Amino acid sequence: MIKKICLILFIFIMIFSVYPNNSNAAADFVKDADNFVNIGRDNMIDRGILQSVSENLYNVFLSIGIITAVIIAAILGIKFMVGSVEVQAKVKESLIPFIVGCVVIFGAFGIWKIIVTLGNSFLG
């Protein structure tokens, strides 16, 4: 057993002595890291542009959500007023998913706005 370990150790020593150590590896590593950081500094996103794009997306999606909710509410209301008893029952059943959808949509936009506002205040 000891002879095998010594043989394996001898083989590793021979392999490492045949392939010389590259002493410039650490300097190259640091140079590559500095280049990576400098590329990141050169390509930074302008916070003003990011904020305006975020606000525009927020406003567009919120407007689409409001328009959709109003149209669906109007359709359900017309169906409820004009429809028979069976149609009115179906409209009442579909109000729960409608209300849940409105809460999800407007809650998500509210959470998004809170996160953006807090992010801007921290980065300020």
VMD Tcl script that draws the C-alpha trace (Angstrom):
set ca {
  {0.00 0.00 0.00}
  {2.80 2.42 0.90}
  {4.63 1.52 -2.31}
  {1.53 2.47 -4.35}
  {1.21 5.81 -2.56}
  {4.89 6.53 -3.10}
  {4.60 5.59 -6.77}
  {1.58 7.89 -7.24}
  {3.39 10.70 -5.42}
  {6.47 10.16 -7.59}
  {4.32 10.30 -10.76}
  {2.73 13.60 -9.62}
  {6.15 15.07 -8.87}
  {7.42 14.05 -12.30}
  {4.36 15.50 -14.04}
  {4.66 18.82 -12.22}
  {8.39 19.01 -12.90}
  {7.87 18.37 -16.63}
  {5.21 21.10 -16.95}
  {6.75 24.30 -15.58}
  {4.76 26.70 -13.43}
  {3.50 29.81 -15.20}
  {4.44 32.69 -12.91}
  {2.50 35.27 -14.94}
  {-0.84 33.60 -14.21}
  {-1.58 35.78 -11.17}
  {-0.70 38.98 -13.01}
  {-2.83 37.94 -15.99}
  {-5.71 37.12 -13.66}
  {-5.56 40.56 -12.02}
  {-5.24 42.26 -15.42}
  {-8.28 40.37 -16.75}
  {-10.27 41.27 -13.63}
  {-9.36 44.96 -14.02}
  {-10.39 44.85 -17.69}
  {-13.72 43.28 -16.70}
  {-14.40 46.03 -14.15}
  {-13.43 48.77 -16.62}
  {-15.76 47.35 -19.27}
  {-18.56 47.38 -16.70}
  {-17.84 51.03 -15.83}
  {-17.84 52.02 -19.49}
  {-21.16 50.30 -20.19}
  {-23.15 51.50 -17.17}
  {-26.83 52.20 -17.70}
  {-27.92 55.77 -17.19}
  {-30.25 55.85 -14.18}
  {-32.36 58.63 -15.67}
  {-33.06 56.63 -18.81}
  {-33.84 53.52 -16.77}
  {-36.22 55.47 -14.54}
  {-38.05 57.04 -17.48}
  {-38.40 53.69 -19.26}
  {-39.72 52.11 -16.05}
  {-42.24 54.91 -15.55}
  {-43.37 54.67 -19.17}
  {-43.83 50.90 -18.91}
  {-45.72 51.35 -15.64}
  {-48.05 53.93 -17.16}
  {-48.69 51.93 -20.36}
  {-49.45 48.67 -18.55}
  {-51.54 50.42 -15.91}
  {-53.56 52.13 -18.64}
  {-54.09 48.81 -20.43}
  {-55.18 47.21 -17.15}
  {-57.62 50.02 -16.36}
  {-59.12 49.99 -19.87}
  {-59.50 46.21 -19.81}
  {-61.09 46.25 -16.35}
  {-63.55 48.98 -17.36}
  {-64.55 47.19 -20.57}
  {-65.07 43.86 -18.81}
  {-67.01 45.56 -15.99}
  {-69.23 47.29 -18.55}
  {-69.89 44.03 -20.40}
  {-70.73 42.23 -17.15}
  {-72.98 45.08 -16.08}
  {-74.88 45.11 -19.37}
  {-75.27 41.34 -19.25}
  {-76.57 41.58 -15.68}
  {-79.11 44.30 -16.51}
  {-80.37 42.80 -19.78}
  {-79.97 39.08 -19.15}
  {-82.33 36.52 -17.77}
  {-82.08 34.98 -14.33}
  {-79.66 32.30 -15.56}
  {-77.45 34.91 -17.23}
  {-77.51 37.03 -14.07}
  {-76.40 34.01 -12.05}
  {-73.51 33.41 -14.47}
  {-72.54 37.08 -14.25}
  {-72.50 36.87 -10.45}
  {-70.26 33.77 -10.69}
  {-67.87 35.57 -13.02}
  {-67.61 38.59 -10.72}
  {-65.33 36.75 -8.30}
  {-62.60 36.02 -10.90}
  {-63.02 39.57 -12.21}
  {-62.49 41.09 -8.76}
  {-59.56 38.77 -8.03}
  {-58.02 39.74 -11.37}
  {-58.43 43.43 -10.62}
  {-56.83 43.00 -7.20}
  {-53.90 41.09 -8.73}
  {-53.35 43.57 -11.55}
  {-53.63 46.74 -9.49}
  {-51.85 45.19 -6.52}
  {-48.93 44.19 -8.75}
  {-48.71 47.70 -10.14}
  {-48.87 49.12 -6.62}
  {-46.07 46.82 -5.47}
  {-44.02 47.69 -8.57}
  {-44.43 51.41 -7.88}
  {-43.45 50.96 -4.22}
  {-40.32 49.00 -5.16}
  {-39.29 51.57 -7.79}
  {-39.88 54.44 -5.35}
  {-37.89 52.73 -2.57}
  {-35.12 51.83 -5.02}
  {-34.85 55.43 -6.17}
  {-34.78 56.70 -2.59}
  {-31.98 54.26 -1.63}
  {-29.92 54.98 -4.74}
  {-30.84 58.62 -4.51}
}
mol new
graphics top color blue
foreach p $ca { graphics top sphere $p radius 0.5 }
foreach p [lrange $ca 0 end-1] q [lrange $ca 1 end] { graphics top cylinder $p $q radius 0.2 }
display resetview
